[in-house]
Amino acid sequence: MDSRIDLQQPVLDGGIRSINFFNGRLLSARDLTREQTAYREADRRLGQGVGDGIAYGLEVSKTPGAGNDSPAVSIGAGLAINRKGQTLMLAANTDVARVRSTESNGTPNEFSECLPLQTGAYVAGAGVYLLTIAPAQSSEGRAITNGMNPAAASCNTDTIVTAVQFRLIQLDPPITAAELQDQNHLRNAVAYKCFGVDETNGFIRDPFGTELTEWGLLDSLRSNQLTDCEVPLAVLYWTQAGGINFVDVWSVRRRLTTRPLSSRWSSICSDRRRAEADAMFLQFQDQLEDVRSQNQDPSTLTADSYFRFLPPIGFLPIVSGPAQGFDYHNFFKNKIHRDPVFIEGAQIHSLMSEALAYPPVDTASGEMVWLYSIRENVELFDLGSGQRPQPYLIFVNGHTPYRGNARYDLNRWDFSNFGEI
């Protein structure tokens, strides 16, 4: 069929059709429904333009006091937008049980375009699951009818409620049995499968080969498990003996992310690329804090004990006197590095922006990392009066330009790095 049109000729295919109101027109329930549909479609298109992901809230954590046999997670109030442009609003903090009732009050109606959500029992022993939020719909009350149309009495629902629901998608496979058994590295392995590091590295090696428009574990699930109606919230690892072992939000949690203007180069030039870099940093910081709290002496730990990949930049709390933390000599024991050098705190924001444009750090590679101490943090700790701050250093992908050179009238003499003359 010829789709050629002339300039300034309206393109009607895909247009939004709304009711034309005028005095004397007879309106039916069908007409009003069509008008609601038109407004709903306009809102969806606006949502698709804004991008999919989480607008705010919807933080997921383990529910305190939940037993191993009936674990639950707590989800904070918040707002998300799915790929179809639908807004998903959770108005209040909610606890969600892992064991879901097979009964549902939802009806398809508005969301009939969404594939049916999976039902059934999950593996009882252990497993990795993806928690998602999706639209749902229910009805409330009965409306009064005039009795002129007896058929209307059977569908006289007063209110249709647009709501949300949650579900779990089992990830093993694609998480393998060997990865499940390596529990120290499991969380990091799942996260970087979601970030799609293998696929994006492959594109860098041959950008003019196969076009890369999808990457990562979530994209691989879109074909038959994860619908476009759903927004990922967190990854859960559950065992029968230990209950919920970890809740990792940033492996799948993303801010609202616009669609790429060029699909072919989207893996290196898109809003999604920066959103994933932000998520790498936040995922590491969350997991690092869990590792520190779960180990009696974190100063003995090495990075590769838990992390195959590190983000391109990270903040490492270090041990110093009474302050608990990691020993950077041990943490980077199997990674090429130099002792930390001083930089001013004024550089942190620009350093973050620059470093997040670089790839993650492979702890199994021979590439070095830069280590930086922040002058303000060390200076305040050394004062020794009042409550000392947690000492920390920043590690950065070694490919980033070196930031440690001192500059007169900017750096402090006792917290600077000078070359020998």
Secondary structure, 3 states (H helix, E strand, C coil): CCCCCCCCCCCCCCCCCCCCCCCCCCCCHHHHHHHHHHHHHHHHHHHHHHCEEEEEECCEEECCCCCCCCCEEEECCEEEECCCCCEEEECCCEEEECCCCCCCCCCCHHHCCCCCCCCCCCCCCEEEEEEEEEEEEEEEEECCCCCCCHHHHHHCEEEEEEEEEEEEEECCCCCCHHHHHCHHHHHHHHHHHHHCHHHHHHHHHCCCCCCCCCCCHHHHHCCCCCCCCCEEEEEEEEECCCEEEEEECCCCCCECECCCCCCCCCCCCCHHHHHHHHHHHHHHHHHHHHHHHHCCCHHHCCHHHCCCEECCEEEEEECECCECCECHHHHCCCCCECCCEEECHHHHHHHHHHHCCCCCEECCCCCCEEEEEEHHHHHHHHHCCCCCCCCEEEEEECCCCCCCCCCCCCCCHHHCCCCCC
